[in-house]
Amino acid sequence: MNQTEIISIFTKKALGLTFVLSAAAFAFAQEKLPVSGTVVDKSNQPVPYASVSFSNKQSKLLSDAALTDENGKYTLDLTPGNYDITIEAIDFKKSVVNKQISAPGSIGALSIEPESTQTNIKTQDIQGVVITASTKPYKVELDKRTYDPSQDIVSKGGSLQDVLANVPSVSVDTDGTVSMRGSSNVRFLINGKPSALLGIDDGANALQSIPADQIERIEVITNPSSKFEASGTAGILNIILKKSKKTGFNGSVIGTLGYLPQTNLNTNLSWRKGNLTWFLNGGGGYRESKNTNRNNATYFSANTGNRQKVDQESISNSNNSNYNASTGLVYDVSDKTSVNISGTVRSFESENEGTINYDERYFDGSRTLTQRFNNGTGNNLAFQGDLGLDHKFDDKGQNIALSLSLQSNKSFNETNVEERTNNLLVLNNIIDQDTKNKTLIGKADYELPIGENSRLEAGYRIDINNNIYDNDVLQKNTLDTQFYFLRDFTYHANYREIFNAGYVQYKSKIGKLAYQVGLRNEYSNVSIKYANRNSATSKIDNTKDYNNIFPTVFLSYEVAKDNQFLLNYSRRIDRPRSYFLIPNPSYSDNQNIFAGNIDLNPSYVDSFEFGYNISKPKYTINPTLYYRHTNDDVKLLVYSQEDAFYTKPINLGTDDRFGMDLNFNWDATKWLKFLGNVNLFGYRTTGTYYDPAVMQRAQSFEGKGFSSIARLTSTFKIDKTFSFQLQGFYRGAQKSQSQDRKDMYALNFGASKTIWDGNGTISFNIQDIFNTRAMRSVTNTPDFTRESYMQWQPRQFAISLTYRFKQGDKVDTPKRKKDVNANAAGDDQQGPM
């Protein structure tokens, strides 16, 4: 039995076990009584969204809780017995009463008294500085923005990549590259930490393997605070996966069918009772893709050989299947201590076949037609285990969070290539790529309130990361009787990084001014061992050390209620990916080769932001001016050598980016809503590069210009059960000294209908209605001109059906604030992940 069969059986059995355990939960449930009531203030006015907790005096397992609605009413089911009832609400004193529950019905009104001072000046609220309502698509906080994809009809039944394409300030290129404010150096986190779910290099395949339905929200952190690792000069995208906030047994199942052929079936299940919360999320899917790539090159120099013009067209078709399962639990040992444990497994398999056509014309008038046929398979298996402990020392907010994460990721890809020239077989290639990754992450985060308005935070983190690359490339020409190794591309490489970091952060508030200052120190030791079969460059043993201090400053000034100015600064680092440091990391096409650069150094960026936020019941406007200055900026150098195009990452010089990022939402009417993002930015890159193996003399590079990215989502509500969306996307042209990238635009459509008394939803969407989402560019050098076209995925559509069952009452009991980069779900509430 192979690895694929094992993981498939494991996943199916895990999902089956979910439903067995669910049935068992119902079987052991005791008979309960429906209980209702209201929460009112001293004036007998209803108190909306108050937390009402029923603590059973005999057994905590029989305890439960509810949240009042907008009219101060609540309902829940309770086992008969004696209960202590705790009522809590913002700006009110906590109240505790005792009642005997013996019969169904209303227990009457529970009264609470207002606080003598408003809690919005207390230190707990400095943690968030939330200025938009949680019901809106996004909210703005002191050091991040939060996007809620639940109202995103266009990406229903899709993947994480589809959701990211709709997030304000974020864009996704046709090849799956994710950018923030025009820069692709984005750091991905899942639940506040790096994850094996995203693989080693955060590629498009990994983004497609995480279902959209499993995403609770996405935190867009353009200028991260000292709590976060300093990697990712463009910022951090923190993906928060779903967890239960409801008591009892709850769940949902969503199935999707689409074209290009696409199928998905995913489920989110949880059981919450007393001190214990258990969850299981899992599913699988199948998807087909089509990639089209064209390059038309004209040569001017003898340095490029005898070729005058080359037209290349590459069309590849692939299909992939993925399975995933996550399970875990949270147990409250006491009112002040809880532990959480979770495990995740993900499998990804793919098959692809493609054809590359070359039409080569030479200065002597001759012509050659070449075809390359590619057939490949790949598989990826990832495991992750997480263990966490949260302890609250007192009721004032002093707490500590400890976590440990063990991750493993293994992938194998095999490609067979057959090349024919003028319809005659000239060579065969067999390409095997084997990659293994193991990571250990340990974290400790501590919070200490100081007085009414201040808080001190500190933490430590260690990462041990080990990547192993094994690459074999075999070739057989027409006259050869057996395959032989291509010596430069057959290698073994080991990348190992030990990363230590510590931070301290202080936040406080003086009148209307809230501030947060932090300092982070990171020490990184990188070891690279590389050996190939070429005796001239057979072995490389390189060690690099980086030790840097990264300050952060965040200021907010409240002009009036729901009106704030925000000013912040952070220093960041972009450490080269391990993939970029391997001299010859991959080989798939002998005329288009990616060459790594073992001498690549980190880039450093100083980032400034100044923003304003105004939030009203019907609209929110959030304009932000930003400026980023980067030293040792990494760019991809394209050059021609030995009848092939090479792409190589280099440290070029400096890069300056400045612009305005505007996010807004507007409830124009009861039936029409708008969500938009406009990013207008300028850029300038300058530098000098010289590599005698690449060019004859040093070359100066300069690129500057102005571009834009815009997105507008319009939601039309026909009635209480039916809505549809239109979403437009536009990315303006960008120009550098050697490359001119054309503009790009696309239009998407989605519709959603609630059925089965609110327990079901049926959705339909079309991605790229007019099939215009493609990347076009022109590269100009003294030696050649090349026109390029790439379309990662053509127009597609999908229909999905969601069913929700046994939904209990929402629990939102106020708990200690929690570091977004800490253990469980990466948010401010305790959760199973």
Buried (B, 14 or more C-beta within 10 A) or exposed (E): EEEBEEBBEBBBEBBEBBEEBBEEBEEEEEEBBEBBBBBBBEEEEBBBBBBBBBBBEEEEEBBBBBBBBEEBBBEBBBBBBEBBBBBBBBEBEBBEEEBEBEEEEEBEEBBBEBBEEEEEEBBBBBBBBBBBEEEBBBBBBBBBBBBBBEBBBBBBBBBBBBBBBBBBBBBBBBBBBBBBBBBEBBBBBBBBBBBBBBBBBBBBBBBBBBBBBBBBBBBBBBBBBBBBBBBBBBBBBBBBBBBBBBBBBBBBBBBBBBEBEBBBBBBBBBBBBBBBBBBBBBBBBBBBBBBBBBBBBBBEEEBBBEBBBBBBBBBBBBBBBBBBBBBBBBBBEEEBBBBBBBBBBBBBBBBBBBEBBBBBBBEEEEEEEBBBBBEBBBBBBBBBBBBBBBBBBEEEBBBBBBBBBBBBBBBBBBBBBBBBBEEEEEBBBBBBBBBBBBBBBBBBBBBBBBEEBBBBBBBEBBBBBBBBBBBBBBBBEEEEEEBEBBBBBBBBBBBBBBBBBBBBBBBBBEEEEBBBBBBBBBEBBBBBBBBBBBEEBEEBEEEBEBEBEBEBBBBBBBEEEBBBBBBBBBBBBBBBBBBBBBBBBBBBBBBBBBBBBBEBBBBBBBBBBBBBBBBEEEBBBBBBBBBBBBBBBBBEBBBBBEEBBBEBBBBBBBBBBBBBBBBBBBBEEEEEBBBBBBBBBBBBBBBEBEBEEBBEEEBEBEBEBBBBBBBBBBBBBEEEEBBBBBBBBBBBBBBBBBBBBBEBBBBBBBBBBBBEEEBBBBBBBBBBBEEEBBBBBBBEBEBBBBBBBBBBBBBBBBBBBBBBBBBBBBBBBBEBBBBBBBBBBBBBBBBBB
